[in-house]
Amino acid sequence: MTSLAVALKVRRLVQDDATLRMLRMDSLPLVAGVLETHLSAPNATMPTHQLHDLLDAELDPLRTHLDLSDRTAKGFCEDWRQAGLLERRLHGESREEVYALTPAARQGLRLIEQLLEPRASVTESRFVALLTALHRLAVETDPDVDRRVAALQAERDRLDERIRRLSSGEDDLLDERRARERLEDLLGQAADLPTDFARVRARFSQLNQELRRRILTDEGLPKEVLENVFRGVDVIESSDEGQTFAAFSRLVRDPAMAASFEADVRAVLGRDLFTDLPASVRSTLRTLPRTLDDGARSVQDSLTEFARGLRGYVLSQEYQRDRRLHTALQEALAAAAEAAPATRPFHRTGLDMELTGMSPRSLGTLTLHDPREFDVGAALEEAEVETVDVEALRLLARETEIDFAELRENVNGVLADHSPVSVAEVLSLHPATQGVASVVGLLSLAARHGVIDDDATDLLRWPVETENSETPGSGLPHRSARVVRHLFTERLP
């Protein structure tokens, strides 16, 4: 390419790419802070009204440190949606509108994270992985069977030699520096997974739109698409992207592969080299198998939804109505183009049309008026004002929220006698006054401030309140569950 060709290509990228648009925003600190805090988790979605409420509550303290306009949370979210950073869609069977990050937004957050916490990219483990992948590609694409057999025999000989050295005590363990280097590479790849899943889902959405556009705009009906749909073949799942993802999904959900994966994660977390890993890193590794499975499941659900939607669109004959509308619009535009040189835009046509007070951006935003939707039922009666007991309010709050203050006091009290202390020991000395809510609260505190021993388990017990019980106690029936051991090692803040 010439310098001009490269410059023009980059200029087009700067104009069209949503990630670069995000990095050029004056409000980038706000964008990164909000999206990283609320939507950066793998496969994360959030109801639109919930994100609006959370952001509205945060805007006042943010304005004291950032130069922000007087826009509301809803206005900011709409700006980010139009900029290609937020995706607004219906969620599953509930049909509730939710926000999710687009691939461009995830890539932008990833770039910011790499700038804030740079990691070495030229590492031994990455070079070894590159050589290994290149060697496998060379072997598995070699048409000469003899050379492939020779390569496999050489690999077997290397394994036999390593087994001999291990048996004789000549091969040492991986040193700490190289082990941590490989762990950092693994964490870097894990951090890219949410972006990859979002990109795959966006590609399926784009393919769905392309197929629908072909049905409407191609001359004559796209026969191969309709024939596949009428035969019951999901065209999107049969595409190259669909088949590639299906192979990945089968691999992730293979029971043997999943069991081996989880066993390897537990083994790595149990090594003495990694006992001092931060809680966030241990959590990332521990949840990595579930992240892969949830990501594959989310994309598969979207793929199924797109494929079913396309099939229903064709089988319901809706495409015929849309094709007629599209043809009518094209004819109107063609007639307008022909009349434009001879007819001025303000020329009177002799036709009158009443305009409404609103200016919809799309006909899809218009809905028919249904009076039944505005029937609120019987008139509301004014209720008498009653005096509420403060103790009753306190009990109501305990029924709806976990009393973390009480749990922290219990844990710190036990830690004053000895350390470390397990969740089971805390419950044996301080029974769960809120039932299973107290157990969940203790496990949450231990996961956040303590350590988890994957090699041991504890039996946790909590009382079950009945209609006749007033306060939990030893006389109540109990339930129990065996969980991985959670330990508190220091006082809770």
C-alpha positions, 0 to 999 in steps of 0.5 A: 500500500502507498502512504496515501492508501494507508492514511485514507484507510486509517482516516475511515477507521477513525471516523467509523470505529466505535472504540476509537470514538470512545477513546476520543470522548471528552467524557471518557473518565465518566464512560470508563468509570460507569461501564467498568463498574456496572457492566464489565463483568463477563456476560453482564446485563442490567435492566435499563431503569436500574442503570439509570437509577444507579447513574443518577445517584452517582452523578452528583459526586461525579460532578464535583470531580469531573466537568460534566454537563447537566444531562441526566443518566438517561441522556448519557446512556442514550448518547453512549448507545448512539456512539456504539458503546451500549446495546439495548435489547430485550432480555430472554422470556421476560422481554425486559429491556436491558443494557449490555456492553458492545464489543467496541466498549469492551475493547476500549475498557480493555485498552484502558486497563492495559494502559493503567496496568501494563504487562510485559508482552515479550515473555518466554511462555508466550514465545513457547505458546507461539512455537507450539501452535506453529509446530502443530499447524505445520504438522497437522497440515502436512500432506505427507503421511510419513513426515507427520508420523515422524513428527509424532514419533519425535514428540513421543521420544521427547515425552519418554525422555522427560518421563525418564528425567522425572523418574530419576529426579533430574527434572525440576519444578517450574520456578516461581518467576516462570510460573507467575509469568505463565499465570499472567499470560493466562489471566490476560487471555481470560480478560479477553473472553468477554470481548470475544463473546460479545464480538461473536454475538454482534456478528450473529446479529449482523448476519441476521440483519444481512439475511433479512435485508437480502429478503427485502432488497434482492431482485426476486426472492433469495431462493436458497434462504427461503428453501432452507427456512421452509425445510426447517434449517436454521440458516444462521446456525448453518453459516460459517460463523455458526458452525465455528461457534457450535464446535467451540460450544461443544468443546466447552460443554463436553463433560470430560473437558469441563471436569478436567478444566475445573480439576486443573484450576483447583490444582493451580490454586492449591500450589504453594507458589500461588497462595499469596494471589490477590482475592480478585485473581483467585476469583477469576481463576475459580470462576473461569470454567463457569465464565466460559460456559455462561458465555457460550450459553449466552451466545447460543441463546442469542443464536437460537433467538436470531434463527427462530426469529428469521424462520418465523419472519418468513413462515408468517409471510411478514416479508411479503408485506415488508417487500411491498412497503419497501418497493413503494418507498423505492418508487416514491423516492425514484419519482421524487428524484425525477421531479426534483429538477422541475418541481420546487420543494415548497410547490403546492400539491393541493393535498392537505395532511394533518401532522401530529405534535410529535416527530417520530424517528421511525414508524416502528415507534408508533403503536395503536391506542388501546383504551384497556391499557389505561383502565386503572380499575376502581378509584383508590381510597385514601388510607388512614395514617397509622403510627408504626412501631420502630421495632416493627420497622427494624424487624422488617428491614432484617427480613429484607436485608442481610445484617452485615453489621451483626455478622462483622461483629460476630466474626471479629469477636471469634477472631479475638480468641484465635485465627484463622476461623472458618464460617462453620466455627462462627456459626457454631458460636453465633447461630444464624439469626436470619437463617440462610441469609446469615449464612450467605452473608458470612460466605460473601464476607469470607470470599471478599476479605478471607481465603478459600480452602478448595481442599476442605469442606465444612457442614453449615447449619442454620435454623428454619423459622416456622409460622409459630416461631418468633425468634430463631433458636436451638429448638427450631428445625435446622437445614444444612449444606456442605460447602468449600471451607471459607476462612477469616484470617484478619479482622473485618473493617 
